[in-house]
Amino acid sequence: MEGKLEINNIMKLIHALSLEGKLEIMSRLSSEIKSDIPPQSNPVAKSVLVDRLYGAWKDIDEDIFKSILESRTLSERDINLDA
């Protein structure tokens, strides 16, 4: 409950600010939150993933590959992009 009271007090202060002040607060909060989020692009993790996935299909029966290829279809529709 104490946290909610603090947030309500902060919101009262923010309400009295100009639009520019509110935008500045939003910008700073966004930066603060982003700095707490771990980066999504981790080259080490990608390398490990590639190593784990390499050859993942090597033990799959050849008939499955044929089935996948045969199930694919090609469209023979005429597509007019001038319309």
N, CA, C and O atoms as a GROMACS GRO file, in nm:
protein
  332
    1MET      N    1   0.084  -0.120   0.000
    1MET     CA    2   0.000   0.000   0.000
    1MET      C    3   0.087   0.125   0.000
    1MET      O    4   0.053   0.225  -0.062
    2GLU      N    5   0.199   0.118   0.070
    2GLU     CA    6   0.287   0.234   0.078
    2GLU      C    7   0.340   0.274  -0.059
    2GLU      O    8   0.351   0.393  -0.088
    3GLY      N    9   0.371   0.176  -0.144
    3GLY     CA   10   0.419   0.205  -0.278
    3GLY      C   11   0.315   0.277  -0.362
    3GLY      O   12   0.347   0.367  -0.440
    4LYS      N   13   0.190   0.238  -0.346
    4LYS     CA   14   0.081   0.301  -0.421
    4LYS      C   15   0.064   0.448  -0.379
    4LYS      O   16   0.036   0.534  -0.463
    5LEU      N   17   0.082   0.475  -0.250
    5LEU     CA   18   0.072   0.611  -0.200
    5LEU      C   19   0.184   0.697  -0.259
    5LEU      O   20   0.160   0.812  -0.298
    6GLU      N   21   0.305   0.641  -0.266
    6GLU     CA   22   0.417   0.714  -0.325
    6GLU      C   23   0.391   0.743  -0.473
    6GLU      O   24   0.419   0.853  -0.521
    7ILE      N   25   0.338   0.645  -0.542
    7ILE     CA   26   0.307   0.665  -0.685
    7ILE      C   27   0.201   0.772  -0.701
    7ILE      O   28   0.212   0.856  -0.791
    8ASN      N   29   0.099   0.771  -0.618
    8ASN     CA   30  -0.006   0.874  -0.625
    8ASN      C   31   0.053   1.012  -0.601
    8ASN      O   32   0.015   1.108  -0.670
    9ASN      N   33   0.144   1.024  -0.506
    9ASN     CA   34   0.208   1.154  -0.480
    9ASN      C   35   0.293   1.200  -0.598
    9ASN      O   36   0.292   1.317  -0.635
   10ILE      N   37   0.364   1.107  -0.657
   10ILE     CA   38   0.446   1.140  -0.775
   10ILE      C   39   0.355   1.184  -0.890
   10ILE      O   40   0.386   1.279  -0.961
   11MET      N   41   0.244   1.113  -0.908
   11MET     CA   42   0.152   1.149  -1.016
   11MET      C   43   0.092   1.288  -0.996
   11MET      O   44   0.067   1.359  -1.093
   12LYS      N   45   0.068   1.326  -0.872
   12LYS     CA   46   0.018   1.461  -0.844
   12LYS      C   47   0.122   1.565  -0.887
   12LYS      O   48   0.087   1.669  -0.943
   13LEU      N   49   0.247   1.536  -0.859
   13LEU     CA   50   0.354   1.628  -0.900
   13LEU      C   51   0.366   1.635  -1.052
   13LEU      O   52   0.383   1.743  -1.109
   14ILE      N   53   0.356   1.521  -1.116
   14ILE     CA   54   0.368   1.516  -1.262
   14ILE      C   55   0.252   1.590  -1.326
   14ILE      O   56   0.269   1.659  -1.426
   15HIS      N   57   0.133   1.575  -1.270
   15HIS     CA   58   0.013   1.640  -1.326
   15HIS      C   59   0.031   1.791  -1.338
   15HIS      O   60  -0.021   1.853  -1.431
   16ALA      N   61   0.104   1.850  -1.246
   16ALA     CA   62   0.123   1.995  -1.246
   16ALA      C   63   0.229   2.042  -1.346
   16ALA      O   64   0.241   2.162  -1.370
   17LEU      N   65   0.305   1.950  -1.404
   17LEU     CA   66   0.412   1.988  -1.496
   17LEU      C   67   0.358   2.025  -1.633
   17LEU      O   68   0.246   1.990  -1.670
   18SER      N   69   0.442   2.095  -1.708
   18SER     CA   70   0.408   2.127  -1.847
   18SER      C   71   0.422   2.000  -1.932
   18SER      O   72   0.475   1.899  -1.886
   19LEU      N   73   0.376   2.007  -2.054
   19LEU     CA   74   0.388   1.895  -2.147
   19LEU      C   75   0.534   1.858  -2.167
   19LEU      O   76   0.570   1.740  -2.169
   20GLU      N   77   0.619   1.959  -2.181
   20GLU     CA   78   0.762   1.934  -2.201
   20GLU      C   79   0.823   1.862  -2.080
   20GLU      O   80   0.904   1.772  -2.097
   21GLY      N   81   0.784   1.902  -1.961
   21GLY     CA   82   0.832   1.838  -1.839
   21GLY      C   83   0.789   1.693  -1.832
   21GLY      O   84   0.867   1.605  -1.794
   22LYS      N   85   0.663   1.667  -1.867
   22LYS     CA   86   0.612   1.530  -1.866
   22LYS      C   87   0.686   1.444  -1.968
   22LYS      O   88   0.720   1.329  -1.940
   23LEU      N   89   0.711   1.500  -2.086
   23LEU     CA   90   0.784   1.426  -2.189
   23LEU      C   91   0.927   1.396  -2.145
   23LEU      O   92   0.980   1.288  -2.173
   24GLU      N   93   0.989   1.490  -2.077
   24GLU     CA   94   1.125   1.469  -2.026
   24GLU      C   95   1.127   1.357  -1.923
   24GLU      O   96   1.218   1.274  -1.924
   25ILE      N   97   1.029   1.354  -1.836
   25ILE     CA   98   1.019   1.246  -1.736
   25ILE      C   99   1.000   1.112  -1.806
   25ILE      O  100   1.064   1.014  -1.770
   26MET      N  101   0.912   1.108  -1.906
   26MET     CA  102   0.891   0.984  -1.980
   26MET      C  103   1.019   0.938  -2.048
   26MET      O  104   1.052   0.819  -2.046
   27SER      N  105   1.092   1.031  -2.106
   27SER     CA  106   1.217   0.997  -2.173
   27SER      C  107   1.319   0.939  -2.076
   27SER      O  108   1.384   0.838  -2.105
   28ARG      N  109   1.332   1.003  -1.962
   28ARG     CA  110   1.428   0.955  -1.862
   28ARG      C  111   1.386   0.820  -1.804
   28ARG      O  112   1.471   0.734  -1.781
   29LEU      N  113   1.256   0.802  -1.779
   29LEU     CA  114   1.209   0.673  -1.729
   29LEU      C  115   1.234   0.562  -1.832
   29LEU      O  116   1.275   0.452  -1.797
   30SER      N  117   1.209   0.594  -1.958
   30SER     CA  118   1.232   0.496  -2.064
   30SER      C  119   1.379   0.456  -2.068
   30SER      O  120   1.412   0.338  -2.080
   31SER      N  121   1.467   0.554  -2.060
   31SER     CA  122   1.611   0.525  -2.061
   31SER      C  123   1.650   0.441  -1.942
   31SER      O  124   1.730   0.348  -1.954
   32GLU      N  125   1.595   0.472  -1.826
   32GLU     CA  126   1.625   0.397  -1.704
   32GLU      C  127   1.579   0.252  -1.716
   32GLU      O  128   1.650   0.160  -1.678
   33ILE      N  129   1.459   0.234  -1.769
   33ILE     CA  130   1.406   0.099  -1.785
   33ILE      C  131   1.488   0.021  -1.888
   33ILE      O  132   1.521  -0.096  -1.866
   34LYS      N  133   1.522   0.086  -1.999
   34LYS     CA  134   1.602   0.019  -2.103
   34LYS      C  135   1.738  -0.023  -2.050
   34LYS      O  136   1.789  -0.128  -2.089
   35SER      N  137   1.796   0.056  -1.961
   35SER     CA  138   1.928   0.021  -1.908
   35SER      C  139   1.921  -0.100  -1.816
   35SER      O  140   2.021  -0.168  -1.794
   36ASP      N  141   1.802  -0.128  -1.763
   36ASP     CA  142   1.784  -0.244  -1.676
   36ASP      C  143   1.756  -0.373  -1.753
   36ASP      O  144   1.767  -0.482  -1.697
   37ILE      N  145   1.721  -0.361  -1.880
   37ILE     CA  146   1.687  -0.478  -1.961
   37ILE      C  147   1.815  -0.533  -2.023
   37ILE      O  148   1.890  -0.458  -2.085
   38PRO      N  149   1.840  -0.663  -2.007
   38PRO     CA  150   1.961  -0.720  -2.068
   38PRO      C  151   1.949  -0.716  -2.220
   38PRO      O  152   1.839  -0.728  -2.275
   39PRO      N  153   2.061  -0.700  -2.289
   39PRO     CA  154   2.057  -0.692  -2.436
   39PRO      C  155   2.006  -0.821  -2.497
   39PRO      O  156   2.038  -0.930  -2.450
   40GLN      N  157   1.927  -0.808  -2.602
   40GLN     CA  158   1.870  -0.924  -2.669
   40GLN      C  159   1.972  -0.992  -2.761
   40GLN      O  160   1.968  -1.113  -2.782
   41SER      N  161   2.061  -0.914  -2.815
   41SER     CA  162   2.156  -0.966  -2.911
   41SER      C  163   2.285  -1.002  -2.840
   41SER      O  164   2.370  -0.916  -2.814
   42ASN      N  165   2.300  -1.128  -2.809
   42ASN     CA  166   2.418  -1.176  -2.739
   42ASN      C  167   2.494  -1.268  -2.834
   42ASN      O  168   2.450  -1.379  -2.860
   43PRO      N  169   2.611  -1.222  -2.887
   43PRO     CA  170   2.684  -1.304  -2.985
   43PRO      C  171   2.724  -1.441  -2.931
   43PRO      O  172   2.728  -1.539  -3.006
   44VAL      N  173   2.754  -1.450  -2.802
   44VAL     CA  174   2.791  -1.578  -2.744
   44VAL      C  175   2.673  -1.673  -2.747
   44VAL      O  176   2.686  -1.790  -2.786
   45ALA      N  177   2.555  -1.623  -2.707
   45ALA     CA  178   2.435  -1.706  -2.708
   45ALA      C  179   2.401  -1.750  -2.850
   45ALA      O  180   2.360  -1.864  -2.871
   46LYS      N  181   2.418  -1.660  -2.948
   46LYS     CA  182   2.391  -1.696  -3.087
   46LYS      C  183   2.486  -1.805  -3.134
   46LYS      O  184   2.446  -1.897  -3.205
   47SER      N  185   2.612  -1.793  -3.094
   47SER     CA  186   2.711  -1.893  -3.132
   47SER      C  187   2.677  -2.030  -3.074
   47SER      O  188   2.688  -2.132  -3.143
   48VAL      N  189   2.636  -2.032  -2.949
   48VAL     CA  190   2.596  -2.158  -2.884
   48VAL      C  191   2.474  -2.216  -2.954
   48VAL      O  192   2.467  -2.337  -2.976
   49LEU      N  193   2.378  -2.131  -2.988
   49LEU     CA  194   2.257  -2.176  -3.056
   49LEU      C  195   2.292  -2.237  -3.192
   49LEU      O  196   2.241  -2.343  -3.228
   50VAL      N  197   2.379  -2.171  -3.266
   50VAL     CA  198   2.418  -2.223  -3.398
   50VAL      C  199   2.487  -2.358  -3.380
   50VAL      O  200   2.460  -2.451  -3.457
   51ASP      N  201   2.575  -2.370  -3.281
   51ASP     CA  202   2.641  -2.498  -3.256
   51ASP      C  203   2.542  -2.608  -3.222
   51ASP      O  204   2.558  -2.722  -3.266
   52ARG      N  205   2.440  -2.573  -3.143
   52ARG     CA  206   2.340  -2.673  -3.105
   52ARG      C  207   2.251  -2.713  -3.222
   52ARG      O  208   2.210  -2.828  -3.233
   53LEU      N  209   2.221  -2.617  -3.311
   53LEU     CA  210   2.132  -2.645  -3.422
   53LEU      C  211   2.203  -2.708  -3.542
   53LEU      O  212   2.139  -2.772  -3.626
   54TYR      N  213   2.333  -2.690  -3.549
   54TYR     CA  214   2.407  -2.744  -3.662
   54TYR      C  215   2.389  -2.896  -3.667
   54TYR      O  216   2.418  -2.967  -3.570
   55GLY      N  217   2.343  -2.943  -3.778
   55GLY     CA  218   2.323  -3.086  -3.795
   55GLY      C  219   2.200  -3.140  -3.726
   55GLY      O  220   2.185  -3.262  -3.714
   56ALA      N  221   2.111  -3.054  -3.680
   56ALA     CA  222   1.993  -3.100  -3.608
   56ALA      C  223   1.904  -3.189  -3.695
   56ALA      O  224   1.832  -3.274  -3.643
   57TRP      N  225   1.909  -3.170  -3.825
   57TRP     CA  226   1.824  -3.247  -3.916
   57TRP      C  227   1.897  -3.368  -3.973
   57TRP      O  228   1.839  -3.440  -4.054
   58LYS      N  229   2.020  -3.393  -3.935
   58LYS     CA  230   2.099  -3.500  -3.998
   58LYS      C  231   2.041  -3.639  -3.976
   58LYS      O  232   2.059  -3.727  -4.061
   59ASP      N  233   1.972  -3.662  -3.866
   59ASP     CA  234   1.918  -3.794  -3.836
   59ASP      C  235   1.772  -3.811  -3.879
   59ASP      O  236   1.710  -3.912  -3.849
   60ILE      N  237   1.718  -3.712  -3.948
   60ILE     CA  238   1.579  -3.718  -3.993
   60ILE      C  239   1.571  -3.802  -4.120
   60ILE      O  240   1.658  -3.793  -4.208
   61ASP      N  241   1.468  -3.883  -4.129
   61ASP     CA  242   1.447  -3.970  -4.245
   61ASP      C  243   1.429  -3.887  -4.372
   61ASP      O  244   1.362  -3.783  -4.370
   62GLU      N  245   1.487  -3.932  -4.481
   62GLU     CA  246   1.481  -3.861  -4.609
   62GLU      C  247   1.338  -3.846  -4.659
   62GLU      O  248   1.307  -3.750  -4.730
   63ASP      N  249   1.249  -3.937  -4.623
   63ASP     CA  250   1.109  -3.930  -4.668
   63ASP      C  251   1.040  -3.804  -4.615
   63ASP      O  252   0.952  -3.750  -4.681
   64ILE      N  253   1.080  -3.757  -4.498
   64ILE     CA  254   1.020  -3.635  -4.442
   64ILE      C  255   1.057  -3.515  -4.528
   64ILE      O  256   0.974  -3.428  -4.554
   65PHE      N  257   1.182  -3.510  -4.573
   65PHE     CA  258   1.224  -3.400  -4.660
   65PHE      C  259   1.143  -3.402  -4.790
   65PHE      O  260   1.098  -3.298  -4.837
   66LYS      N  261   1.126  -3.520  -4.846
   66LYS     CA  262   1.049  -3.533  -4.970
   66LYS      C  263   0.905  -3.488  -4.948
   66LYS      O  264   0.847  -3.419  -5.031
   67SER      N  265   0.848  -3.528  -4.836
   67SER     CA  266   0.710  -3.491  -4.804
   67SER      C  267   0.695  -3.340  -4.791
   67SER      O  268   0.598  -3.281  -4.839
   68ILE      N  269   0.791  -3.277  -4.725
   68ILE     CA  270   0.787  -3.131  -4.710
   68ILE      C  271   0.794  -3.063  -4.846
   68ILE      O  272   0.716  -2.973  -4.874
   69LEU      N  273   0.887  -3.107  -4.929
   69LEU     CA  274   0.902  -3.045  -5.062
   69LEU      C  275   0.778  -3.068  -5.149
   69LEU      O  276   0.737  -2.978  -5.222
   70GLU      N  277   0.721  -3.186  -5.141
   70GLU     CA  278   0.603  -3.216  -5.222
   70GLU      C  279   0.480  -3.140  -5.176
   70GLU      O  280   0.390  -3.113  -5.255
   71SER      N  281   0.475  -3.106  -5.048
   71SER     CA  282   0.357  -3.036  -4.996
   71SER      C  283   0.358  -2.887  -5.031
   71SER      O  284   0.256  -2.819  -5.018
   72ARG      N  285   0.471  -2.839  -5.075
   72ARG     CA  286   0.479  -2.698  -5.113
   72ARG      C  287   0.413  -2.678  -5.249
   72ARG      O  288   0.420  -2.764  -5.336
   73THR      N  289   0.351  -2.563  -5.265
   73THR     CA  290   0.284  -2.535  -5.392
   73THR      C  291   0.337  -2.405  -5.449
   73THR      O  292   0.383  -2.316  -5.376
   74LEU      N  293   0.330  -2.395  -5.578
   74LEU     CA  294   0.366  -2.272  -5.647
   74LEU      C  295   0.240  -2.208  -5.703
   74LEU      O  296   0.154  -2.277  -5.758
   75SER      N  297   0.231  -2.081  -5.688
   75SER     CA  298   0.116  -2.010  -5.741
   75SER      C  299   0.142  -1.975  -5.886
   75SER      O  300   0.250  -1.929  -5.922
   76GLU      N  301   0.042  -1.997  -5.967
   76GLU     CA  302   0.053  -1.961  -6.107
   76GLU      C  303  -0.040  -1.845  -6.141
   76GLU      O  304  -0.074  -1.822  -6.257
   77ARG      N  305  -0.080  -1.771  -6.036
   77ARG     CA  306  -0.169  -1.656  -6.058
   77ARG      C  307  -0.092  -1.543  -6.126
   77ARG      O  308   0.028  -1.526  -6.104
   78ASP      N  309  -0.164  -1.468  -6.206
   78ASP     CA  310  -0.110  -1.346  -6.263
   78ASP      C  311  -0.131  -1.233  -6.163
   78ASP      O  312  -0.244  -1.207  -6.122
   79ILE      N  313  -0.025  -1.168  -6.124
   79ILE     CA  314  -0.037  -1.059  -6.028
   79ILE      C  315  -0.007  -0.929  -6.102
   79ILE      O  316   0.100  -0.911  -6.161
   80ASN      N  317  -0.105  -0.839  -6.099
   80ASN     CA  318  -0.091  -0.711  -6.167
   80ASN      C  319  -0.069  -0.604  -6.062
   80ASN      O  320  -0.158  -0.575  -5.982
   81LEU      N  321   0.050  -0.544  -6.062
   81LEU     CA  322   0.082  -0.441  -5.967
   81LEU      C  323   0.053  -0.300  -6.018
   81LEU      O  324   0.079  -0.202  -5.949
   82ASP      N  325   0.000  -0.291  -6.139
   82ASP     CA  326  -0.030  -0.160  -6.197
   82ASP      C  327  -0.164  -0.106  -6.155
   82ASP      O  328  -0.194   0.011  -6.181
   83ALA      N  329  -0.245  -0.185  -6.091
   83ALA     CA  330  -0.381  -0.141  -6.057
   83ALA      C  331  -0.384  -0.041  -5.947
   83ALA      O  332  -0.492   0.004  -5.908
   0.00000   0.00000   0.00000
